[in-house]
Every structure is written in C-alpha cells, then in structure tokens.
Amino acid sequence: MPVSARMKRTPNCVGICIDEAKNGFKGRVYNCFSKEPQSFNDINEMFYIVEGVMDALNFPAVKTKNRAFKKTSVDFEVKSVDVENKVLEAEELIPADAKNGYVVMVTSRDNVTWQGMIYDKKKDVEFTFNSEVELIRLLK
C-alpha cells in the first residue's frame, strides 16, 4: 500500500528518516518545499522542524497557544520554508536508501497536540495518531 491519495494532496506532509533510535532519535526531516533535509539530534528538534513547516504553511491552523510561566530559549534553528515553490511530492519525501522512513501528515493541532496519519515505508502500512506521544511510539 503506497502513500494514500489524501497524503498526496496535502502540502504539509513531511518525510522523517530515523537513522538512530537507540539512545534517543537522530535523523532527517524532508518537506515538499526543499530537496535538502534538515537533520535532528533528538526528538524535540524533530518536533521543532515539523512545527516550523506547519507554521510556515499555517496549516493545520493552531487552535490553542502554548503557555509557559518562564521564557525558554531554543538553541536549535529551524530552516525557513519557501511555501510558494513545491519541489517534492509525498512519495518522494522518503529517500530510497532510508531504512526507517515515514511520511507524516498532521491533520489538526487541537488541545496543544497533533493528530494525523503516518505511513511506514518499511511495513508498507498507514496508521493514525492522536498525540505526539502516539507518534513517538509509532516511530520506534
């Protein structure tokens, strides 16, 4: 079962390649607007990258804002996304040489968490998730 037709139509799909999952996650994130991936060294950086793509597209819209009592700074810089020029299709988001490749489509950002679908290239199956915690479990 290849990437679903719904994922092919949506511009906010990202390809996630997990290169290491033993002592945390390390890997690369691909989006439809750049042929170059952005590397991450932990799961938080991966979430920042994907969130940056969704914020650049303003899709899916954020329904609630994160609140914090203390300002925190992020040492990680997310590359900007040029949403005017789509260069990759959903099927191309996972390189052929990737051992653990996934296409993730976030359908909504309700209650300060993500809901969506994930396609596992290795197992050739699609799953739904209702939170980032469920997404992490599916990436392992």
C-alpha positions in Angstrom: 0.0 0.0 0.0 1.7 3.2 -1.1 1.2 6.7 0.3 -2.5 7.4 0.4 -4.2 9.8 -2.0 -5.1 12.1 0.9 -1.4 12.4 1.8 -0.5 13.1 -1.9 -2.9 16.1 -2.0 -1.7 17.7 1.3 1.3 20.1 1.2 2.1 19.7 4.9 3.4 16.1 4.7 6.9 15.6 5.9 9.3 12.7 5.4 11.0 11.5 8.6 14.0 9.2 8.3 15.2 7.8 11.6 18.9 7.0 11.4 19.3 6.1 15.1 16.7 5.2 17.7 18.7 3.5 20.5 19.8 6.5 22.6 17.2 8.9 21.5 16.2 9.8 18.0 18.6 11.0 15.3 17.7 11.5 11.7 16.5 13.8 8.9 13.2 15.6 8.0 12.2 16.3 4.4 9.4 18.6 3.4 7.8 19.2 0.0 9.4 22.7 -0.4 13.1 21.7 -0.2 15.2 18.9 -1.7 17.7 19.2 1.2 16.7 17.6 4.5 17.2 19.1 7.9 19.0 16.9 10.4 17.9 16.5 14.0 19.7 15.0 17.0 16.8 14.4 19.4 13.0 14.2 19.2 12.5 17.8 20.3 14.5 19.1 17.4 12.4 16.9 15.1 9.2 18.4 16.5 10.6 21.9 16.1 11.3 21.2 12.4 7.9 19.8 11.6 6.2 22.5 13.6 8.1 25.1 11.5 6.8 23.6 8.3 3.2 23.7 9.6 3.6 27.2 10.9 5.1 28.4 7.5 2.0 26.9 5.8 -0.3 28.0 8.5 -1.8 24.5 8.0 -3.2 22.9 10.0 -4.1 26.0 12.0 -3.1 26.2 15.6 -6.3 26.1 17.8 -4.6 27.0 21.1 -1.3 28.6 22.0 1.3 27.1 24.3 1.6 28.8 27.6 4.6 29.0 29.9 5.4 30.7 33.2 9.1 31.1 32.2 10.5 32.1 28.9 12.7 29.4 27.4 15.2 29.7 24.6 15.8 27.2 21.9 19.4 26.7 20.8 18.2 24.9 17.7 17.5 26.9 14.5 14.8 25.7 12.1 15.4 26.5 8.4 12.8 28.7 6.8 10.4 27.2 4.3 9.5 28.8 1.0 5.9 27.6 0.7 5.5 29.1 -2.8 7.7 26.5 -4.6 6.8 22.9 -4.1 9.7 20.7 -5.3 8.8 17.2 -3.9 5.7 15.1 -3.9 4.6 13.0 -0.9 6.1 9.8 -2.4 9.5 11.5 -2.8 9.7 12.5 0.9 11.5 9.3 1.8 14.8 8.6 0.1 15.1 5.1 -1.5 18.1 4.3 0.7 16.3 5.1 4.0 15.9 2.1 6.3 13.4 3.6 8.6 11.3 6.1 6.6 7.9 7.6 7.4 5.6 10.1 5.8 3.8 12.1 8.5 0.7 14.2 7.8 -0.7 16.3 10.7 -4.4 16.8 10.1 -5.1 19.0 13.1 -3.4 20.7 16.1 -6.1 20.5 18.8 -5.5 20.8 22.5 -1.8 21.7 22.1 -1.0 18.3 20.5 -1.0 16.8 17.0 -3.4 14.4 15.3 -2.8 12.8 11.9 -1.6 9.9 9.9 1.8 8.2 9.4 2.9 6.0 6.6 5.6 3.4 7.5 7.6 2.6 4.4 9.2 -0.5 5.9 5.9 -2.1 6.9 4.0 -0.5 4.0 1.1 0.4 6.2 -0.6 3.6 7.4 -1.5 4.4 11.0 -3.4 7.3 12.7 -2.2 9.0 15.8 -3.9 11.3 18.3 -0.9 12.9 20.1 2.8 13.4 19.8 3.3 10.6 22.3 1.5 8.1 20.0 3.6 9.4 17.1 6.8 8.7 19.0 5.6 5.2 19.7 4.9 4.6 16.0 8.4 5.9 15.1 10.2 3.4 17.3 
